[in-house]
Structure formats: C-alpha cells, structure tokens
Amino acid sequence: MSDIAAYAQSIREEGFCILRNHFPKEAIAACRIAFAPILSSYVANLQEPPNRGPNRHYIPLPLVPPFYHPAFFDDDIIHAVLETLLGQNYAMVQYATDTPLKGLVYQDVHTDLPPLFYEESDHLHPAHVIAINFPFLDVTPERGPFEMARATHFLPRSEALRRVKANDVSFEPLLMSAGDVLIRDPRCLHRGTPNTTDTPRGVVVMGMQRSWMWRGEELLDQNPITQTVWDGLSEREKRCLRHFRHRHLR
Ligand SMILES: O=C(O)CCC(=O)C(=O)O
C-alpha cells in the first residue's frame, strides 16, 4: 500500500493520521515569531470572553508570508490524501489558529461539525470535511495537547452523545513536534486540554471541504490574501483557495 493510501485508510478507520517531521522547521519557526504579536494584540483588544473557552483563543490568519508558505499549501502528499478522501475540487475555507494560554480547563468533548442532514442526524457517510493541524512549537503533555477519541467519527451521533454523557470515551493526547502535521476527520470526538505552561500553544487549523459544500462566506472575511500572493500560487493552490480569491485581493 502506498503512503497515501495508508494515510487515507488511517483517517477513514481511526479518524486521523500524523505525518511526522513533514513541514520545514524554519517555515514553522517564522510563523511562531510572526504569530506572537498577533496573539498579544488579539488578547489585549479582547472585548468578550475568549471564543474557545477560558484562556483559549481561535484567531484567523492572513494568507500572507510567513503564514502563506508553499510548503503548507502545495504539498503533494497532503493534496493526494485530500483528493482520496474528499474527491476532486475540494476547497479550503478556514485558516486559523487554536491557542490555549496558561489555564486549567479542559474543553467540553465535541465534534467540529453539525450533522450533514439535520433530519437524519445518525446518517453515516464518508468524510465531507477534513481538518489539517500543525503546531508552531513542540506540543508536550504540559502544553495542552489536542486529545482525540479514536474511531468515533463513524458512530451515529446519538451513540456518540450517549457515550460522552456516560463518560465512556477514551482519549489520547496527540503529542506533536514542530513540523508534524495532523490530518483528521473533524467528526471524531476531541477536546482541548489545559496548557499549564507560560508558553502559548499555537496550532494551525486548515479546513478543507468537498467541492459542493458551502459553510458561509463570513468565514473567509477573516483571511486577507494579497494580489502578489495570489499571482504566485500554483494552479492547484488557486483551485484549493478559490473561495478566498475575489473577496480579498488587495
Ligand atoms: O486546539 C485544541 O486543543 C482544541 C481546539 C478545538 O477543538 C476547538 O476549539 O474546537
């Protein structure tokens, strides 16, 4: 079996796979440095309670360097896995960071998606959205690793909820190094865990969805892209980022 088939199979069966040491460390380090002032300014200007629970922030990223880097957006293996799972012409609609700061609170167990068919919320179907996560720094047990409950993405929703209520779900922390890439089915039950250190744990989330989906234009208002970046994209990147195109060229 090829690596690509094995990654896709792991996501289908377990809900996720991790590509170890996949993105260049220098590109990640540049993002970590550039993200620090974005985080500080976001927190300093916060008017409302944090949007992901106590001391936990979801912050969109601009599609400009260093956050735009072809290594993140034009990777052959990642695109092949996405095409295997989502079919042709999938599109990106989310580019942001999840950052727990020092705190002691676990997030509630959740999935990231409502049922695809509200009137049949237990309907089982293949993945329609895939999330890609990569950290700006090593995620140690103390820095609030993402916790996943393996193979819960294909449970009927009512059964997943029953298990959560009965506390009958086992979680595993996904420890990652800068350069590792997590590809997951966002229906898989998961939660954020406490970051007990003074180091903000910035982790990127990219949301990819099937060609026929649309989850709301307002998502994309938060991700400016410049004409220079757009002009330098490969055809594959332009296809994948097409929903950002007309609205944000500056
Ligand atoms: O980043 C994390 O640790 C979890 C974030 C998450 O699942 C969310 O905010 O929906």
The ligand as a Tripos MOL2 file, in Angstrom:
@<TRIPOS>MOLECULE
LIG
   10     9     1     0     0
SMALL
NO_CHARGES

@<TRIPOS>ATOM
      1 O1         -6.7070   23.1110   19.8960 O.co2     1 LIG1
      2 C1         -7.1950   22.3360   20.6670 C.2       1 LIG1
      3 O2         -6.5300   21.7680   21.5230 O.co2     1 LIG1
      4 C2         -8.6650   22.0120   20.5640 C.3       1 LIG1
      5 C3         -9.4210   23.0670   19.8190 C.3       1 LIG1
      6 C4        -10.8180   22.6540   19.4920 C.2       1 LIG1
      7 O3        -11.1260   21.5070   19.3580 O.2       1 LIG1
      8 C5        -11.8400   23.6860   19.2860 C.2       1 LIG1
      9 O4        -11.6630   24.8190   19.7450 O.co2     1 LIG1
     10 O5        -12.8800   23.3540   18.6990 O.co2     1 LIG1
@<TRIPOS>BOND
     1     1     2 2
     2     2     3 1
     3     2     4 1
     4     4     5 1
     5     5     6 1
     6     6     7 2
     7     6     8 1
     8     8     9 2
     9     8    10 1
@<TRIPOS>SUBSTRUCTURE
     1 LIG1         1 GROUP 0 **** ****
